């Protein structure tokens, strides 16, 4: 949901994407209804707590942990975009709408690709460990799980 703001230029450029975006913005609106962004904070804390619950399957916990790390990683493009905009404005050259739309679209496509990869891998019963840095950090952060999880065929983490 945090990546939706980066996908707005794509939704405007490709009308067939507006339906899915509207549905996702509706869900996002529920969390936005909570003042001061506390709805999203509660969701993030809930996902973090569930990722630490060793009673849950390891694949689920791994995906929750990757989601939290991806969400935090979304702060980077926001900071970089703000810094670039500030620097260019100070130099007297404002950021063009096309450059901003392109940058936002690239961020959204990368996040969407990560989500698609993780979803397909998980549906196949394989841990989605192919995301550089993100998967490594998720693997390091995941706690040991129930002893019988090693035999469930969900892949080694």
N, C-alpha and C positions, 0 to 999 in steps of 0.2 A: 504494500500500500504506500510505503514511503517513496517508492520509485515512480509512482504514477505521475507526479509533477514533472518528471523528466520526459514522460511519454506524451505530454499534451501536444507538442508540435507534430508528432506522428499521427495522432488522432485527428488533428486538423487537416493534415495533408492527405490522409487516407480515410475517407468517410466510412468504409466498412469496419474500421476499428472503433468507431464511436459507440456502438452498442456494448461491446465488452468493457470499454472504458467507463461508460455510464454506470454499468452494474458495479464495477469496482469502486467508482467514486461514491456510489450509494452506500456500500459497506464501509468505506473510509469515513463517510459522513457520520456514522454512528460513533466512531472513535473521536472524530473532530468535535462532536457535540459536548464532550467533556471539557470543561474549561482548562486553560493553561497547558494543553497538550497532555494532560494526565491520562487520557484514554490510551494513547499510544505508549506512554510510559508503563502503564499497568499491563498492557499486552506484552511489552518487551520483558518486563520483570516476570510475568507469568511463563513466558517461553523459556526464560533463563532458569526458573525454578523447575519446570518440567524436565528440562535437559539434564538437571542434576539428580532427578529421581531415578535411582538405580532399579526400581521395580518396573519401569517401563522398558520396552524393547530397545536394544542398543541402536538399531537403525533409526527409530523415531527420535531418540535423544540426539543422535548425530545430526539429523536433519534440523532439529530445533536449534542446536548449537550453531550450525552453519547459517541458519536464518538470522540469528542474533548477530553473528559476525558480519554477515552481508549488510544488515541494517546499519551497523556501526560504520562499516566501510562506505556507506552512502554519504557520510558526512564529508569525506574527502573531496568529491567533485563539487559539493556545495561550497566548501572553503576555497577551493582552487578557482571556481567561477567567480566568487565574490572578490578574491584577491586580484584576479585578472581584470575584472570590471573596474575595480578601484584604481588599479595602476593605469589602465588605459584612459579612464576618465581624468585622472590627474595629469596625464600627458596630453590631454585635449583631443583624444581620439576615442569616442565612445564605442562600445561593443556593438557590432551590427546585429540586427535581428536574425539574419541568416546564420551568423557564426554561433550565436546563442542557441538557436534551434538545432543546429547540427550537433553541437556539444551535448545538449540535453538528449537528443535522439540516440547518440552513441552510448551514453550512460544507460539509457533505458534498454536498448537492445542488448547490451552486455549483461545487465541484471536479468532480463527476460531469458536470455540464453542460459544463465546459471540456474535459474528456477526450472526451466524446461529440462535441462540435463539432470538435475537432482530429482525431478519428478519421474522421468523415464527410468533412471537408474533404480530408484526406490520401487517403482512398480515392477521392475524385473527382479527385485529382491537383492540388489547389489548396492553396497554402500557407495554413494557418489563422492569418491575421494579424488576426483580429477580436477578440482578447482584449485589452481595454484594459490598458495598462501592460506586461503580460506579453509580448505580441507585440512591442511597441516595443522592450523591452529585449533580447528574443531577436534581433530584426533587427539591433540595434546591435552585438550580441556576435558575430554569425555572421561568419566569415572568408570571403574570396573563395573561390570554388570552382574546379573544373576549367574551362578555357575552353569546353569543349563542353557544359557544363550549361545555358548560356543558351538553347540550342536544343531542350531536352527538353520544353518546354511545361509545366513544373511550376509556373509562376507566378513573378512577380518578387518578390524579397525585398528 
